[in-house]
Amino acid sequence: MIIFISGLSSSGKTTIGRHVYELWKQQTKTVLLVDGDEVREVLTHDDPDTAFTVEARHKLAWRYAHLCKWLDRQGMHAVCCTISYFDDVRRFNRNELSQYFEVFLDVSMETLIRRDKKDIYARGLRGGMKNIVGLDLMLSPPTTPDLHIKNDDDLDDPMHIAEQILADALSSMEASTR
């Protein structure tokens, strides 16, 4: 199974995804964490001025999808944490992965700005940064995620959300193998 956790920057994808990974790893050793920022660092060495355009983001989303398909073919489970706001990539995941569970972390812009440790939104609002999903790039959020979580609360206890995601994903996996 590949669990895809998507949402805007500062929505809690990596924090929650790491907890999902740690919980799942207690049950099986064949699980990996595929974090968008880390994969971007490994797979791309693009010009910083164009690395975050819609076209570059789309290309990278396809790389995540194909990486997850490769892991899936090898019998690995993965938790993939990425913005991934492209319908065609989500359709590919749903059609090509043996088990796919999509989670959307839905967070208000006010909360995202408050949580923003990387200062992405503040720099974008000041005009010092462009190509920020949610500000000047309006990409479509998933319309049919397997789990839609409104995550405006503070992330004091991300483990609770991680437990819900893993339980729902494993339940979905069991149901599809019956």
C-alpha distance (Angstrom), angle and dihedral (degrees) to the residues before:
residue distance angle dihedral
M1 . . .
I2 3.76 . .
I3 3.81 114.8 .
F4 3.81 109.4 -159.2
I5 3.81 112.2 -161.4
S6 3.79 110.7 -167.7
G7 3.78 135.4 177.1
L8 3.76 140.8 117.3
S9 3.79 124.5 -63.5
S10 3.84 109.7 -68.8
S11 3.82 93.2 19.1
G12 3.81 90.7 119.9
K13 3.82 99.3 -102.5
T14 3.80 97.3 138.4
T15 3.81 96.4 37.0
I16 3.79 92.8 50.2
G17 3.81 93.1 36.9
R18 3.81 91.5 55.7
H19 3.80 89.4 53.4
V20 3.83 91.5 48.4
Y21 3.81 88.5 50.1
E22 3.83 93.2 49.2
L23 3.82 92.3 48.2
W24 3.79 92.7 46.9
K25 3.79 92.3 45.8
Q26 3.81 88.3 61.2
Q27 3.81 86.9 63.1
T28 3.81 101.1 39.4
K29 3.79 137.6 10.8
T30 3.81 92.8 -145.8
V31 3.80 96.5 82.7
L32 3.79 128.7 105.1
L33 3.78 134.9 -173.4
V34 3.81 114.4 -128.1
D35 3.80 105.9 -169.4
G36 3.80 117.0 -170.9
D37 3.81 96.1 -137.3
E38 3.80 92.5 47.8
V39 3.81 94.2 46.2
R40 3.81 90.6 47.5
E41 3.80 88.4 54.7
V42 3.80 92.1 50.8
L43 3.81 101.3 39.0
T44 3.77 104.5 36.7
H45 3.72 135.7 54.3
D46 3.76 95.6 169.1
D47 3.76 127.3 155.5
P48 3.83 105.0 -80.2
D49 3.81 89.7 -133.5
T50 3.82 92.1 60.7
A51 3.82 102.6 25.6
F52 3.81 93.7 96.7
T53 3.80 101.8 42.8
V54 3.80 118.2 120.2
E55 3.81 89.4 -104.7
A56 3.82 93.7 50.8
R57 3.81 91.8 44.9
H58 3.81 90.3 49.9
K59 3.80 91.6 50.6
L60 3.79 90.5 49.6
A61 3.82 91.8 47.7
W62 3.81 87.7 56.9
R63 3.81 89.4 50.9
Y64 3.82 90.2 54.3
A65 3.80 90.5 48.3
H66 3.80 93.6 50.2
L67 3.80 92.1 44.3
C68 3.81 88.9 53.4
K69 3.81 91.1 46.8
W70 3.81 89.2 52.5
L71 3.82 91.0 50.0
D72 3.81 90.1 46.6
R73 3.82 91.7 52.8
Q74 3.80 88.7 53.0
G75 3.80 92.0 54.4
M76 3.79 94.7 -106.5
H77 3.78 125.7 140.5
A78 3.80 118.0 -142.1
V79 3.76 141.9 -172.0
C80 3.81 107.1 -147.1
C81 3.82 116.5 -165.5
T82 3.79 113.2 -167.3
I83 3.80 142.5 130.1
S84 3.83 88.5 -118.3
Y85 3.79 100.2 165.3
F86 3.79 98.7 168.1
D87 3.81 121.0 114.3
D88 3.81 93.9 -156.2
V89 3.81 91.9 55.0
R90 3.81 92.2 47.1
R91 3.84 90.1 50.0
F92 3.82 89.3 49.9
N93 3.82 90.4 51.5
R94 3.79 92.5 48.9
N95 3.83 92.4 47.6
E96 3.80 100.8 38.0
L97 3.79 106.3 36.6
S98 3.78 117.4 81.3
Q99 3.82 91.8 -136.0
Y100 3.81 120.1 13.0
F101 3.79 127.5 177.5
E102 3.79 117.6 -177.8
V103 3.80 121.4 -158.3
F104 3.80 122.7 -172.2
L105 3.80 118.2 -161.0
D106 3.78 104.1 -155.5
V107 3.80 112.7 -161.5
S108 3.81 130.7 168.3
M109 3.80 118.2 -114.4
E110 3.81 89.6 -119.0
T111 3.82 90.4 59.2
L112 3.81 92.9 43.0
I113 3.80 91.0 54.0
R114 3.81 91.3 47.9
R115 3.84 92.2 49.8
D116 3.82 95.7 42.0
K117 3.83 104.6 124.9
K118 3.81 92.2 167.9
D119 3.83 91.3 55.5
I120 3.81 89.4 -130.0
Y121 3.80 97.3 138.8
A122 3.81 94.5 42.9
R123 3.82 91.0 51.9
G124 3.80 90.2 46.4
L125 3.79 93.2 49.6
R126 3.83 90.1 49.4
G127 3.80 89.7 50.7
G128 3.79 94.2 -114.4
M129 3.79 94.6 115.3
K130 3.79 133.8 34.9
N131 3.80 138.7 -169.4
I132 3.80 94.1 53.1
V133 3.78 114.6 157.6
G134 3.77 108.2 -125.1
L135 3.81 95.0 25.0
D136 3.79 112.6 50.5
L137 3.81 97.9 -6.4
M138 3.77 111.7 64.6
L139 3.75 106.3 -168.9
S140 3.78 121.8 169.9
P141 3.80 119.0 -97.8
P142 3.80 117.2 -137.3
T143 3.79 113.7 -75.9
T144 3.81 98.3 -162.2
P145 3.80 109.1 30.1
D146 3.79 117.1 164.9
L147 3.80 87.8 -127.1
H148 3.82 126.7 21.5
I149 3.80 113.3 -166.4
K150 3.79 121.9 -171.5
N151 3.80 98.7 -146.7
D152 3.80 107.0 -178.3
D153 3.78 92.9 123.9
D154 3.77 119.1 98.5
L155 3.78 112.9 -89.9
D156 3.79 93.5 -118.2
D157 3.80 89.6 129.6
P158 3.81 109.9 25.2
M159 3.81 88.4 156.6
H160 3.82 90.0 75.1
I161 3.82 90.6 57.5
A162 3.82 91.3 43.4
E163 3.81 90.9 52.7
Q164 3.81 90.4 51.1
I165 3.82 92.5 48.9
L166 3.80 94.2 48.6
A167 3.81 93.9 44.6
D168 3.81 92.1 49.9
A169 3.82 92.7 44.4
L170 3.80 94.1 49.2
S171 3.80 90.6 45.5
S172 3.81 88.9 52.4
M173 3.80 90.3 48.7
E174 3.82 91.7 50.9
A175 3.79 92.5 47.4
S176 3.80 92.7 52.0
T177 3.82 93.2 51.6
R178 3.82 94.0 53.9
